[in-house]
Amino acid sequence: MHGVKRLLWWLLAGSTGGFNRGRILEELFKQPRNANDLANVLNLDYKTVRHHLRVLEKNNMVTYTGKGYGQMYFPSDLLENNIVFFDEIWSKIGKKMK
């Protein structure tokens, strides 16, 4: 199995908070957002969103530009180049968790 695919399985299905990480990535594929926007759109606590963004950043799934409150998050090049894996995994688990 491809390394990025294994990583995405772990981030989305194999660890606590995977469903919310998937929702965050889904939103970021639609458009770049800051943490506050994500919290509002996904109806999540701001601190929860910040935690998941740190996990995703640490694992090279998101990148950002800017500083502080206005910091905008984007899917990383690594994630964009492997979107087929995200789509495959999310289609299997995202609906089950809703």
N, C-alpha and C positions, 0 to 999 in steps of 0.2 A: 504494500500500500504506500502511496506517495506520502512523504513527510508532512506536507501542508494539510493533506486530507486527514491524517491522524491527529494533527494539532487541532483542526477544526472540530473533529469528533469530540475531542477532550473538552475544548472550550465551550461547545454548544450542548453536548449531551452527557459528558462524563464528569462534570463538576457542578457544584452548587452555583446557581445564577446563570446557567447556560441559556435558559430561555430568554432572560432579559438581555444577555449579550447578543443573542440572535436578533432580537427586536431592534437593538441599537444599530447593528450592522445593516439590517434591512432598511432602516431610516436613512443611514448614511449613504447607501447606494442610491437613494432617491435624490438626496441633496445634502451638501455639507451643512453641519449644524454645530452650535456650541452646546455645552452641557445643559444649560438652562432650557434651551429650545427642546432638547431631547427629553428632559424631565417633564416638560409641559405636554409634548406630543404623546409621550408614552405613559403619562400619568404615573410617573415614578418619582421618588424622593431624589432631590438634587445630589445628595451625598452617595446614594446608591448608584446613580449614573456615573458620577466621578470615579467611584471604585471600579466599575466595569470598564470604563474607558482606560483606566490605568492598567488593568489586566490585559485588555486588547492591545494597548500600546506596547506593553512589555513583551507580548508575543508577536509583535510586528504585523498586527491585523489592521491597525489604524495609525494614521499620522495626523499631525495638526500644524496649524500656522497661527501666529499671533501669540499674545500673552494674556494671562489673567482671565477675567470674566468673558472677554470676547474671543477667546481661543476657539478656532473653528476646527472641527474634526472631519476627516475624510477617510475613505477606505485606503489602505496602503497599496502600493504598487503590487506587492506580493499577493494581497488578497484579490485585487482586481485581476491579476494574471491567473488566479485560480478560482474565479467566481463559479466555475462549473462545480467545484467541490462544495462550495457554500450552498449553492442552489440545490444540489443533490441531498445534502445532509439536512438542510432546513426544510425541504419538502417532506422529508421522512419524519422529522421530530417536531417541527414548529406547530403543525396542526394538532398533533397529539397533546401538546402541552397547553394549548389555549383553553 
